[in-house]
Amino acid sequence: ELFIEHGYEGVGLFYVLQEKLAKHEKPMKTTVLKHQLKVGKKLEKIWKFLEEIELISSCNGETFCEESLNNTEIFKDKNEKMNLYYFNMRDILL
């Protein structure tokens, strides 16, 4: 749907947003994010469309991607479990 409406510009903005938000690992201020990505009038239309189809969300001046936040939480949980597992195995082997 995004590609049909806005083509490669829309898809590009979405992936850049996902990368920025995933790297930051928490919601970012919308104004800062728009300034960093140099969102003008045309990209603002795409931004609104991304919010309409719920690929990104903005709340209280912060932008986030539910999917990225969920993936970050899952990764942190798995990482903690693996660290605990390695710590326990190290104790058993020593």
N, C-alpha and C positions, 0 to 999 in steps of 0.2 A: 504494500500500500504506500509506503514511504517513497519507494523508487518510482512508482507510477505517478505520484503527485509532484515530486520535486527532483527526480532524477539523481544523478551522481552527487550533486551538491547536498541534497538531503541525507543521503547515505553517508557521505563524507563527514558532515557535521555530527551525525549520530555516533559514528565510530570514534571521532576525535573526542566527543563528550564522554563516551564510555572509557576511553583511555585515561583522560584527565581524572575522572571520578574514581576509577579503579586505582590509579596511582596514589590518589589522596586518601583513599580508604574511608572517607566519611563525606557527608554533604559539604558542598562548597558554596560560598556566597555567590548568588546569581550575578550580581553586578561585576564582581571580580572575574568570574568565569566568562561572561560576555565580553569584557574588556580584553582579556587574554586572547580570546578567539576572534576578536575584531568583528563581532556580530553587528552588522548594519541592518538596513531596512529589509533587504531580501532574506538574509539569514534569520531575522527576527520572525518572519512569516513561517519559516521552517521550524524554528524553535517552538512557536505556538502550536504548530501541527504535531510536533513530537510530544508536547504536553497533552494535546487532545487525544492522541491515540495511546497515551500512557506509556510511552517508551522512556520518558523522563518525567520527573515530578518536581514541582517547585512549591515550597511551603515556608512561610516566614522568612522570605528573602534568601533561602538556600535551595540549591538544586541538587538532586540526587537521582540515582537510577536504582530502583528496587532490586533488579536482578544483580547488579554489581554488589550492592550491600549484602544480599543473601549469599552470594558466592564468597565474599570476604569473610562472613561469619562462618560459613562451612569450612573454608580454608583454615581459619584460626582454630576451630575446634579440632580438625584433623591434625594440625600441626602440634597442638597441645597434647593430643593423645599419643602421637608418635614420639614426642619428646619424653613423655612419661614412660612409654614403652622402652625406649633406648636407655633411659636412666635406670629402670628396673632391671633390664638385661645386663647392664654394666655392673650393677651390684651383685647379680647372680654369678656372673663370670669371674668377678674378682673375689 
